[in-house]
Amino acid sequence: MKAGTFDLMRGWAALTGLVLALWYFGQVWEGVAAPSPTLPMLVAAIGGFELFLFAQDMWLKRSRRHG
């Protein structure tokens, strides 16, 4: 099965979200005085994107089985 452009974009989004989350928690762990407030917002935005696409995939798979 060959991954399409959209599937590759989803993979990069997931990887980017994980890297940003690790970066944020690394800053918190190291005791950086004030980690950037932008990092959690970016992680939440990417997570919301992935959650929406996951729910959409589940909906489409369900609709194919039931009609």
Phi and psi in degrees as a GROMACS rama.xvg file:
@    title "Ramachandran Plot"
@    xaxis  label "Phi"
@    yaxis  label "Psi"
@TYPE xy
-94.4596  132.011  LYS-2
-77.1851  135.169  ALA-3
-84.5782  177.973  GLY-4
-60.8963  -42.0675  THR-5
-65.522  -39.3147  PHE-6
-64.8634  -39.1816  ASP-7
-65.5085  -38.2644  LEU-8
-63.4112  -39.3498  MET-9
-64.7801  -39.5654  ARG-10
-64.0207  -44.4564  GLY-11
-65.8096  -36.0169  TRP-12
-64.2719  -42.9266  ALA-13
-64.2663  -44.0506  ALA-14
-63.3912  -43.2536  LEU-15
-63.1438  -42.2336  THR-16
-60.9382  -42.3132  GLY-17
-64.9963  -42.3257  LEU-18
-63.3742  -44.0237  VAL-19
-64.7563  -39.8843  LEU-20
-63.7852  -43.6096  ALA-21
-63.6028  -38.103  LEU-22
-63.1798  -44.8933  TRP-23
-63.3224  -50.0874  TYR-24
-67.1752  -28.0197  PHE-25
-64.98  -40.908  GLY-26
-65.5443  -40.7605  GLN-27
-65.796  -43.1188  VAL-28
-62.9263  -41.4691  TRP-29
-75.4859  -10.3737  GLU-30
79.3989  31.6473  GLY-31
-59.1748  135.794  VAL-32
-51.223  -49.9779  ALA-33
-145.327  96.0753  ALA-34
-61.0069  150.59  PRO-35
-59.4085  128.958  SER-36
-70.6406  -10.4983  PRO-37
-74.272  -32.8988  THR-38
-59.9307  -49.7488  LEU-39
-62.7355  -33.0715  PRO-40
-66.616  -39.906  MET-41
-66.127  -42.1378  LEU-42
-62.9172  -42.8694  VAL-43
-65.0712  -39.6015  ALA-44
-65.2234  -44.6  ALA-45
-67.5137  -39.6458  ILE-46
-63.1337  -39.7765  GLY-47
-64.285  -39.774  GLY-48
-59.9756  -47.7547  PHE-49
-66.9771  -39.818  GLU-50
-64.0824  -42.387  LEU-51
-60.9446  -46.36  PHE-52
-67.0404  -35.1177  LEU-53
-64.1063  -46.1498  PHE-54
-63.5309  -38.7064  ALA-55
-64.1237  -41.8466  GLN-56
-61.1042  -43.412  ASP-57
-63.4379  -41.479  MET-58
-62.6804  -44.3704  TRP-59
-67.8696  -38.459  LEU-60
-64.8864  -39.3841  LYS-61
-66.8869  -41.7805  ARG-62
-68.3998  -29.5147  SER-63
-69.5604  -34.4335  ARG-64
-77.8732  -28.5789  ARG-65
-110.124  23.3316  HIS-66
